[in-house]
Amino acid sequence: MGPVTTIVALHAHADDPVLLSGGTLARAAADGHRVVVVVATDGMAAEHPTPRWAELEAAAAILGVHRVVHLGYADSGHGPQLYADPPGRQRFARADTEEAAHRLAAVLHEERADLLLGYDGNGGYGHPDHVKVHQVARRAARLTGTRLLEATLPRDFAQRFVRVVRALRIPFDYDAEALGHTYSPASAITHRFDVRRFAARKQAALAAHVSDVRGSGRLSAVLRVLVWLPAPLFGLVAGREWYAEVTPAGSPHPALQVPARSGRRRR
């Protein structure tokens, strides 16, 4: 990834940093880059804390993340109904994009970030908080001039994954055909990272999200299978990560070589 840089990754929920970019973060940290994870929602149920934030910090430590920041919003849930805001907090999907982008921009300025990781325009599979991450990251990148890569999956890979999961009769409440309109077409992807060398670390970080792995959520059964897989097989399944770089219209996509900025580095 070139000279030492500071990489800030914006994610929607506590378990998201591992799933789409855990290998990238681990690889960057191992290569000596400063890695900061910013999570929009706080892992709270109403006004009561849940284990998800502590699990995030444990997973981040496994990946080598130097700092975890919370933007202060509430999870919006997944489904057609957006519930009322809990006391003292606003659901992220309902947040003003400009306000949220300025909160993220403050972190980018404080960290003197060289690179920001966000989500693709579909928010991956369309979760409203993920769509908001896309909007906020793009605006913060414009405000600060920070280079932006958007984490995604090739649509054909996502569709094949769902078909395999269904063939194995693993409970998975996602529509394989609907995935044809989510994530990104292969032509939009500019960076493909081989992170198989960090598969064991990514898998351990995933296992740290105990409440998700052992829970009854839509993805829990798949997470359990991923955690139980032998590390080499996990690497075959989750050892690649994909990004689309955002550049001005008509500009080429440069190689991922981010020059270190002058001045004191935050370590």
Residue frames as qw, qx, qy, qz and C-alpha x, y, z in Angstrom:
[[0.000, 0.882, 0.471, 0.000, 0.00, 0.00, 0.00],
 [0.342, 0.740, -0.056, 0.576, 2.95, 2.36, -0.36],
 [0.222, 0.327, -0.506, 0.766, 4.46, 4.63, 2.34],
 [0.155, -0.349, -0.782, 0.493, 2.98, 4.85, 5.83],
 [0.225, -0.376, -0.322, -0.839, -0.48, 6.41, 5.72],
 [0.267, 0.113, 0.679, -0.674, -3.52, 6.89, 7.92],
 [0.274, -0.207, -0.775, -0.530, -6.61, 4.98, 6.79],
 [0.368, 0.071, 0.507, -0.776, -10.06, 5.78, 8.19],
 [0.177, -0.191, -0.894, -0.366, -12.86, 3.27, 7.55],
 [0.451, -0.045, 0.233, -0.860, -16.47, 4.37, 8.03],
 [0.224, -0.155, -0.950, -0.150, -18.92, 1.58, 8.83],
 [0.473, -0.457, -0.286, -0.697, -22.58, 1.47, 9.79],
 [0.831, -0.472, -0.044, -0.291, -22.73, -1.18, 12.55],
 [0.498, -0.681, 0.535, -0.039, -20.39, -2.86, 15.00],
 [0.802, -0.060, 0.575, 0.148, -19.96, -6.07, 12.97],
 [0.637, 0.763, 0.095, -0.061, -19.50, -4.39, 9.58],
 [0.008, 0.842, -0.516, -0.155, -15.74, -3.62, 9.74],
 [0.514, -0.282, 0.803, 0.104, -14.92, -7.34, 9.67],
 [0.715, 0.395, 0.568, -0.100, -17.27, -8.48, 6.94],
 [0.600, 0.786, 0.136, 0.060, -16.33, -6.21, 4.04],
 [0.344, 0.834, -0.314, 0.296, -12.92, -4.83, 4.95],
 [0.758, -0.620, 0.204, -0.006, -11.47, -6.84, 7.86],
 [0.878, 0.054, 0.188, 0.437, -8.67, -8.32, 5.75],
 [0.384, 0.731, 0.045, 0.562, -7.80, -4.93, 4.28],
 [0.356, -0.868, 0.149, -0.314, -7.63, -3.34, 7.73],
 [0.863, -0.421, 0.234, 0.154, -5.49, -6.19, 9.11],
 [0.779, 0.324, 0.158, 0.512, -3.16, -6.05, 6.12],
 [0.166, 0.841, -0.026, 0.515, -2.80, -2.28, 6.38],
 [0.560, -0.785, 0.198, -0.172, -2.09, -2.42, 10.12],
 [0.910, -0.194, 0.230, 0.285, 0.46, -5.21, 9.65],
 [0.640, 0.491, 0.134, 0.575, 2.20, -3.10, 7.00],
 [0.423, -0.192, -0.249, 0.850, 2.61, -0.26, 9.49],
 [0.096, -0.469, -0.312, -0.821, -0.28, 2.00, 8.49],
 [0.163, 0.082, 0.589, -0.787, -2.41, 3.73, 11.10],
 [0.250, -0.330, -0.795, -0.444, -5.94, 2.29, 10.93],
 [0.222, 0.086, 0.458, -0.856, -8.97, 4.05, 12.42],
 [0.105, -0.402, -0.865, -0.283, -12.49, 2.62, 12.37],
 [0.265, 0.023, 0.206, -0.942, -15.45, 5.00, 12.62],
 [0.063, -0.354, -0.928, -0.095, -18.82, 3.37, 13.35],
 [0.202, -0.375, -0.224, -0.877, -22.00, 5.36, 12.85],
 [0.695, -0.479, -0.235, -0.482, -24.33, 3.45, 15.19],
 [0.149, -0.640, 0.575, -0.487, -23.70, 2.64, 18.79],
 [0.476, 0.007, -0.876, 0.083, -24.81, -0.91, 19.55],
 [0.213, 0.008, 0.589, -0.780, -27.55, 0.21, 21.92],
 [0.192, -0.444, -0.826, -0.289, -31.04, -1.27, 22.26],
 [0.272, -0.882, -0.341, -0.180, -33.29, 1.65, 23.21],
 [0.085, -0.891, 0.323, -0.307, -31.32, 3.27, 26.04],
 [0.826, -0.447, 0.342, -0.017, -29.71, 0.04, 27.22],
 [0.091, 0.668, -0.693, -0.253, -26.17, -0.95, 26.15],
 [0.983, 0.132, 0.008, -0.125, -25.66, -4.25, 24.32],
 [0.751, -0.403, 0.371, 0.368, -22.45, -6.30, 24.06],
 [0.723, 0.603, 0.221, 0.255, -21.90, -5.22, 20.44],
 [0.126, 0.950, -0.234, 0.163, -19.66, -2.25, 21.24],
 [0.545, -0.612, 0.572, 0.019, -17.33, -4.31, 23.45],
 [0.843, 0.169, 0.482, 0.170, -17.30, -6.98, 20.75],
 [0.509, 0.842, 0.022, 0.176, -16.35, -4.35, 18.18],
 [0.139, -0.883, 0.440, -0.088, -13.41, -3.20, 20.29],
 [0.731, -0.307, 0.604, 0.076, -12.25, -6.80, 20.72],
 [0.783, 0.468, 0.363, 0.189, -12.51, -7.46, 16.99],
 [0.286, 0.940, -0.131, 0.131, -10.72, -4.21, 16.19],
 [0.414, -0.731, 0.541, 0.025, -7.83, -5.17, 18.48],
 [0.816, 0.012, 0.555, 0.161, -7.49, -8.50, 16.66],
 [0.637, 0.693, 0.243, 0.236, -7.30, -6.69, 13.32],
 [0.595, -0.063, -0.021, 0.801, -4.70, -4.25, 14.62],
 [0.021, 0.819, 0.321, 0.476, -6.95, -1.18, 14.52],
 [0.373, 0.144, -0.389, 0.830, -5.43, 1.74, 16.43],
 [0.170, 0.133, 0.365, -0.905, -8.61, 3.64, 17.31],
 [0.026, -0.497, -0.832, -0.245, -12.39, 3.13, 17.23],
 [0.100, 0.078, 0.135, -0.983, -14.69, 6.17, 17.01],
 [0.112, 0.542, 0.832, -0.035, -18.47, 6.33, 17.38],
 [0.053, 0.315, 0.281, 0.905, -20.41, 9.06, 15.54],
 [0.150, 0.088, 0.539, -0.824, -23.30, 8.93, 18.02],
 [0.569, 0.029, -0.302, -0.764, -26.27, 7.67, 15.99],
 [0.655, -0.047, 0.657, -0.370, -28.75, 4.87, 16.66],
 [0.190, 0.003, 0.911, 0.365, -29.19, 1.78, 14.47],
 [0.460, 0.150, -0.148, -0.863, -32.06, 2.21, 12.02],
 [0.671, 0.109, 0.689, -0.252, -32.97, -1.47, 11.86],
 [0.015, 0.164, -0.770, -0.617, -33.71, -3.33, 8.64],
 [0.179, 0.490, 0.852, -0.039, -37.13, -3.39, 7.09],
 [0.127, 0.610, 0.478, 0.618, -39.78, -1.14, 5.56],
 [0.354, -0.878, -0.280, -0.160, -40.59, 0.70, 8.79],
 [0.401, 0.362, -0.383, 0.750, -38.24, 3.28, 10.28],
 [0.484, -0.639, -0.575, 0.166, -39.11, 3.47, 13.97],
 [0.163, -0.965, -0.018, -0.205, -39.10, 6.59, 16.10],
 [0.382, 0.575, -0.535, 0.487, -35.76, 7.77, 17.42],
 [0.674, -0.405, -0.545, 0.290, -34.77, 6.41, 20.84],
 [0.318, -0.933, -0.135, 0.099, -34.36, 8.89, 23.70],
 [0.353, -0.811, 0.288, 0.366, -31.45, 11.27, 23.16],
 [0.365, -0.284, 0.703, 0.540, -30.31, 9.79, 19.83],
 [0.595, 0.533, -0.093, -0.594, -31.23, 9.94, 16.17],
 [0.864, 0.136, 0.471, 0.113, -31.41, 6.95, 13.87],
 [0.377, -0.381, 0.472, 0.700, -28.60, 7.12, 11.34],
 [0.303, 0.398, 0.718, 0.485, -30.82, 6.71, 8.28],
 [0.027, -0.893, -0.445, -0.058, -32.76, 9.80, 9.42],
 [0.469, -0.589, 0.011, 0.658, -29.64, 11.87, 10.15],
 [0.335, 0.916, -0.050, -0.214, -28.81, 15.00, 8.20],
 [0.891, 0.267, 0.030, 0.365, -26.08, 13.95, 5.74],
 [0.290, 0.774, -0.195, 0.528, -24.26, 17.27, 5.99],
 [0.506, -0.730, 0.312, -0.337, -24.14, 17.15, 9.79],
 [0.949, -0.199, 0.235, 0.075, -22.92, 13.55, 9.82],
 [0.754, 0.505, -0.030, 0.419, -20.34, 14.31, 7.14],
 [0.029, 0.827, -0.296, 0.477, -18.95, 17.15, 9.24],
 [0.754, -0.549, 0.325, -0.155, -18.63, 14.79, 12.23],
 [0.938, 0.101, 0.190, 0.274, -16.67, 12.39, 10.04],
 [0.480, 0.748, -0.095, 0.448, -14.65, 15.23, 8.51],
 [0.353, -0.838, 0.315, -0.274, -13.58, 16.26, 12.02],
 [0.877, -0.296, 0.365, 0.103, -12.10, 12.78, 12.52],
 [0.790, 0.471, 0.137, 0.369, -10.41, 12.91, 9.11],
 [0.154, 0.875, -0.198, 0.414, -8.83, 16.27, 10.00],
 [0.601, -0.698, 0.351, -0.169, -7.80, 15.11, 13.47],
 [0.886, -0.135, 0.408, 0.175, -6.20, 11.97, 12.09],
 [0.109, 0.693, -0.478, -0.529, -4.79, 13.74, 9.02],
 [0.787, 0.152, 0.596, -0.052, -6.22, 10.86, 7.03],
 [0.034, -0.393, 0.655, 0.645, -4.80, 9.90, 3.65],
 [0.301, -0.065, -0.827, -0.470, -7.52, 7.44, 2.69],
 [0.540, -0.004, 0.431, -0.723, -11.20, 6.96, 3.57],
 [0.086, -0.093, -0.962, -0.244, -13.10, 3.70, 3.12],
 [0.511, 0.104, 0.240, -0.819, -16.88, 3.90, 2.62],
 [0.547, 0.239, 0.799, -0.072, -19.61, 1.82, 0.92],
 [0.160, 0.163, 0.666, 0.710, -20.84, 1.62, -2.67],
 [0.273, -0.108, -0.133, -0.947, -23.89, 3.53, -3.90],
 [0.652, -0.292, -0.571, -0.404, -26.26, 0.69, -3.08],
 [0.480, -0.563, 0.472, -0.479, -25.02, 0.49, 0.49],
 [0.137, -0.210, 0.968, -0.014, -24.05, -3.09, -0.35],
 [0.040, -0.319, -0.932, -0.164, -27.35, -4.94, -0.02],
 [0.162, -0.565, -0.422, -0.690, -29.44, -1.83, 0.57],
 [0.440, -0.564, -0.571, 0.403, -29.62, -1.47, 4.37],
 [0.045, 0.945, 0.212, 0.247, -30.64, 2.16, 5.03],
 [0.496, -0.807, 0.196, 0.252, -27.71, 2.72, 7.38],
 [0.682, -0.087, 0.471, 0.553, -25.33, 1.41, 4.72],
 [0.362, 0.716, 0.393, 0.450, -26.80, 3.74, 2.11],
 [0.219, -0.974, -0.036, -0.037, -26.29, 6.60, 4.55],
 [0.672, -0.481, 0.326, 0.459, -22.63, 5.55, 5.00],
 [0.576, 0.356, 0.450, 0.582, -22.19, 5.92, 1.24],
 [0.092, 0.891, 0.273, 0.350, -23.70, 9.41, 1.28],
 [0.455, -0.881, 0.076, 0.103, -21.80, 10.59, 4.35],
 [0.726, -0.278, 0.356, 0.518, -18.43, 9.23, 3.21],
 [0.498, 0.523, 0.389, 0.572, -18.75, 10.86, -0.20],
 [0.066, -0.947, -0.146, -0.279, -19.64, 14.22, 1.31],
 [0.602, -0.745, 0.180, 0.224, -16.86, 14.05, 3.93],
 [0.732, 0.020, 0.368, 0.573, -14.35, 13.12, 1.22],
 [0.310, 0.728, 0.288, 0.540, -15.37, 16.23, -0.74],
 [0.330, -0.937, -0.059, -0.096, -15.19, 18.42, 2.35],
 [0.608, -0.681, 0.336, 0.230, -11.67, 17.28, 3.22],
 [0.462, 0.715, -0.483, -0.206, -10.19, 16.27, -0.13],
 [0.497, -0.380, 0.776, -0.077, -9.55, 12.77, 1.22],
 [0.344, 0.235, -0.802, -0.428, -9.12, 9.93, -1.23],
 [0.695, -0.032, 0.410, -0.591, -12.11, 7.56, -1.12],
 [0.258, 0.108, -0.921, -0.271, -12.46, 3.83, -1.80],
 [0.694, -0.132, 0.132, -0.695, -15.92, 2.27, -1.49],
 [0.241, -0.172, 0.951, -0.093, -16.09, -1.28, -0.15],
 [0.733, 0.237, -0.091, -0.631, -18.30, -3.58, -2.20],
 [0.609, -0.068, 0.785, 0.090, -18.71, -7.06, -3.70],
 [0.184, 0.138, -0.675, -0.701, -18.98, -8.07, -7.34],
 [0.702, 0.021, 0.118, -0.702, -22.65, -8.83, -7.94],
 [0.798, 0.192, -0.526, -0.222, -21.92, -12.17, -9.53],
 [0.315, 0.216, -0.806, 0.452, -19.88, -13.22, -6.48],
 [0.363, -0.078, 0.494, -0.786, -22.72, -12.21, -4.12],
 [0.796, 0.116, -0.142, -0.577, -25.24, -14.17, -6.18],
 [0.685, 0.228, -0.692, 0.029, -23.04, -17.27, -6.29],
 [0.058, 0.221, -0.745, 0.626, -22.47, -17.06, -2.53],
 [0.589, -0.020, 0.314, -0.744, -26.21, -16.98, -1.83],
 [0.829, 0.187, -0.369, -0.377, -26.82, -19.94, -4.14],
 [0.497, 0.246, -0.784, 0.278, -24.13, -22.00, -2.38],
 [0.186, -0.145, 0.630, -0.740, -25.55, -21.10, 1.03],
 [0.738, 0.069, 0.073, -0.667, -29.03, -22.11, -0.10],
 [0.757, 0.248, -0.583, -0.162, -27.72, -25.36, -1.63],
 [0.336, 0.178, -0.800, 0.464, -26.18, -26.22, 1.75],
 [0.475, -0.614, -0.584, -0.236, -29.55, -25.48, 3.37],
 [0.350, -0.182, -0.415, 0.820, -28.11, -22.83, 5.65],
 [0.018, 0.834, 0.533, -0.141, -30.87, -20.42, 6.77],
 [0.317, -0.171, 0.187, 0.914, -30.34, -17.19, 4.88],
 [0.229, 0.749, 0.571, -0.245, -33.11, -14.62, 4.46],
 [0.014, 0.597, -0.288, -0.749, -31.84, -12.86, 1.34],
 [0.752, 0.566, 0.281, -0.190, -33.17, -12.93, -2.22],
 [0.627, -0.172, 0.490, 0.581, -30.47, -14.11, -4.64],
 [0.395, 0.608, 0.496, 0.478, -32.22, -12.44, -7.56],
 [0.127, -0.979, -0.163, -0.002, -32.52, -9.12, -5.73],
 [0.584, -0.579, 0.269, 0.501, -28.76, -9.16, -5.28],
 [0.581, 0.356, 0.457, 0.571, -28.53, -8.63, -9.02],
 [0.083, 0.851, 0.221, 0.469, -29.45, -5.01, -8.33],
 [0.512, -0.855, 0.080, 0.031, -27.21, -4.47, -5.30],
 [0.689, -0.405, 0.328, 0.503, -23.47, -4.23, -4.62],
 [0.131, 0.753, -0.317, -0.561, -21.47, -3.38, -7.78],
 [0.885, 0.465, -0.009, -0.034, -20.99, -4.68, -11.31],
 [0.840, -0.181, 0.155, 0.487, -17.51, -6.07, -11.92],
 [0.487, 0.592, 0.167, 0.620, -16.78, -3.19, -14.28],
 [0.207, -0.908, -0.018, -0.364, -17.07, -0.68, -11.42],
 [0.801, -0.561, 0.068, 0.195, -14.48, -2.36, -9.21],
 [0.362, 0.861, -0.316, 0.166, -11.04, -0.75, -9.30],
 [0.008, -0.585, 0.747, -0.316, -9.18, -2.54, -6.49],
 [0.928, -0.156, -0.279, -0.190, -9.10, -6.24, -5.60],
 [0.140, -0.683, 0.644, -0.315, -7.11, -7.18, -2.50],
 [0.797, -0.011, -0.604, 0.023, -5.86, -10.66, -1.75],
 [0.318, -0.635, 0.434, -0.555, -6.08, -10.89, 2.06],
 [0.911, -0.107, -0.383, -0.106, -5.80, -14.66, 2.45],
 [0.499, 0.269, -0.579, 0.586, -2.63, -14.16, 4.50],
 [0.147, -0.186, 0.462, -0.855, -4.85, -12.49, 7.11],
 [0.594, -0.261, -0.578, -0.494, -7.74, -14.94, 6.88],
 [0.558, -0.287, -0.710, 0.320, -7.14, -16.38, 10.36],
 [0.132, -0.145, -0.342, 0.919, -7.12, -12.89, 11.86],
 [0.383, -0.108, -0.279, -0.874, -10.28, -11.91, 9.99],
 [0.627, -0.274, -0.693, -0.225, -11.99, -15.10, 11.12],
 [0.432, -0.255, -0.633, 0.589, -10.97, -14.52, 14.75],
 [0.075, 0.050, 0.123, -0.988, -12.29, -10.96, 14.58],
 [0.529, -0.201, -0.489, -0.664, -15.57, -12.28, 13.22],
 [0.604, -0.284, -0.735, 0.121, -15.77, -14.79, 16.07],
 [0.199, -0.071, -0.467, 0.858, -15.37, -11.92, 18.55],
 [0.410, -0.118, -0.103, -0.899, -18.87, -10.73, 17.56],
 [0.021, 0.064, 0.972, -0.226, -20.42, -13.34, 19.82],
 [0.387, 0.399, 0.511, -0.656, -23.89, -11.79, 20.00],
 [0.550, 0.494, -0.287, -0.609, -24.19, -11.82, 16.20],
 [0.307, 0.299, -0.888, -0.165, -22.65, -15.25, 15.67],
 [0.050, -0.136, -0.947, 0.286, -24.75, -16.92, 18.39],
 [0.344, 0.270, 0.299, -0.848, -27.85, -14.83, 17.81],
 [0.477, 0.429, 0.767, -0.023, -30.92, -15.32, 15.65],
 [0.201, 0.679, -0.114, -0.697, -30.38, -12.52, 13.14],
 [0.782, 0.561, 0.015, -0.271, -30.76, -12.89, 9.38],
 [0.525, 0.669, -0.521, 0.071, -27.05, -13.53, 8.94],
 [0.525, -0.599, 0.547, -0.258, -26.30, -15.45, 12.15],
 [0.946, 0.035, 0.322, -0.025, -26.44, -18.96, 10.67],
 [0.712, 0.639, -0.112, 0.268, -24.01, -17.98, 7.90],
 [0.047, -0.820, 0.458, -0.339, -21.68, -16.31, 10.42],
 [0.771, -0.404, 0.467, -0.158, -21.59, -19.49, 12.49],
 [0.928, 0.295, 0.164, 0.155, -20.57, -21.52, 9.45],
 [0.441, 0.795, -0.240, 0.342, -17.86, -19.01, 8.55],
 [0.336, -0.743, 0.488, -0.311, -16.47, -19.05, 12.09],
 [0.858, -0.225, 0.452, -0.096, -16.41, -22.87, 12.19],
 [0.814, 0.567, -0.120, 0.041, -14.68, -23.30, 8.82],
 [0.797, -0.232, 0.108, 0.547, -11.03, -24.43, 8.85],
 [0.130, -0.769, 0.096, 0.618, -8.88, -21.32, 8.34],
 [0.229, -0.184, 0.667, 0.685, -7.64, -22.30, 4.84],
 [0.119, 0.518, 0.794, 0.295, -11.22, -22.83, 3.66],
 [0.067, -0.855, -0.345, 0.382, -12.32, -19.57, 5.28],
 [0.223, -0.546, 0.339, 0.733, -9.52, -17.91, 3.31],
 [0.197, 0.170, 0.777, 0.573, -10.91, -19.28, 0.06],
 [0.010, -0.730, -0.678, -0.085, -14.36, -17.91, 0.88],
 [0.166, -0.962, -0.204, 0.077, -13.43, -14.57, 2.49],
 [0.665, -0.364, 0.190, 0.624, -9.84, -13.99, 1.39],
 [0.311, 0.299, 0.364, 0.825, -10.59, -11.34, -1.21],
 [0.005, -0.727, -0.439, 0.528, -11.97, -7.84, -0.72],
 [0.378, 0.476, 0.491, 0.624, -13.14, -5.38, -3.36],
 [0.097, -0.660, -0.236, 0.707, -13.34, -1.59, -3.68],
 [0.416, 0.700, 0.393, 0.427, -14.44, 1.03, -6.17],
 [0.377, -0.280, -0.109, 0.876, -12.43, 4.23, -6.14],
 [0.176, 0.890, 0.408, -0.102, -14.27, 7.52, -6.45],
 [0.430, -0.181, 0.239, 0.851, -12.52, 9.93, -8.80],
 [0.278, 0.570, 0.047, -0.772, -13.63, 13.08, -10.65],
 [0.770, 0.526, 0.329, -0.146, -15.42, 12.46, -13.93],
 [0.636, 0.749, -0.175, 0.065, -12.99, 11.63, -16.71],
 [0.136, -0.755, 0.628, -0.131, -10.04, 10.99, -14.37],
 [0.693, 0.185, -0.696, -0.027, -8.23, 7.64, -14.49],
 [0.818, -0.560, -0.005, -0.129, -8.19, 5.34, -11.47],
 [0.197, 0.724, -0.631, 0.196, -4.61, 5.47, -10.12],
 [0.698, -0.003, -0.692, 0.183, -2.87, 2.52, -8.52],
 [0.622, -0.754, -0.182, -0.103, -3.20, 2.24, -4.75],
 [0.649, 0.036, -0.250, 0.718, -0.02, 4.07, -3.81],
 [0.214, -0.927, -0.254, -0.176, -0.91, 6.79, -1.33],
 [0.464, 0.446, -0.359, 0.676, 1.99, 9.14, -0.49],
 [0.480, -0.529, -0.519, 0.469, 2.59, 9.91, 3.17],
 [0.017, 0.939, 0.149, 0.311, 1.81, 13.47, 4.14],
 [0.422, 0.407, -0.422, 0.691, 4.54, 15.65, 5.56],
 [0.378, -0.576, 0.240, -0.685, 4.67, 16.48, 9.24],
 [0.235, -0.269, 0.840, -0.409, 4.19, 14.49, 12.42],
 [0.535, -0.128, -0.742, -0.384, 2.34, 11.21, 12.12],
 [0.641, -0.393, 0.302, -0.586, -0.21, 10.14, 14.75],
 [0.498, 0.191, -0.846, 0.009, 0.89, 6.73, 16.08]]
